Amino acid sequence: MTTDEIQQIIDYAYPKIQMYYGKGELPVPPIELHVDIYARLSGDPEARGEASKSSKAEYDDETNEIYIYYPNIKDEEDLLRSLVHEYTHYRQDHSLFQKYRDMYDYDDPKNKIEAEARKAEEDWHLFSQK
């Protein structure tokens, strides 16, 4: 998908996601598009690493921003699932967010913050333009 296509979907769906789920404790997080997580973190636009091909999106609870790694987004469903997932993290209790991150691996079934975000992804179709 092109960045223009992704941005068009975000512009359409993100306000609907906000209205559906409501606001969290912090201001609604802005969304930034990036080529790669390593490029974003290092400031080097050519940086790549182990997660380069698998990272699609991320909510940073310290900056209160959602990052979309656009080369890894396959289609509208993939993007909407990522947005809903990360917006769910934004709405979660931030003290529990860090606690569960420290205690459990991402895919561990005991990781309730990830389980909740994955379940919310099932709502992706509610925000589709199609």
Disulfide bonds with the S-S distance in Angstrom:
none
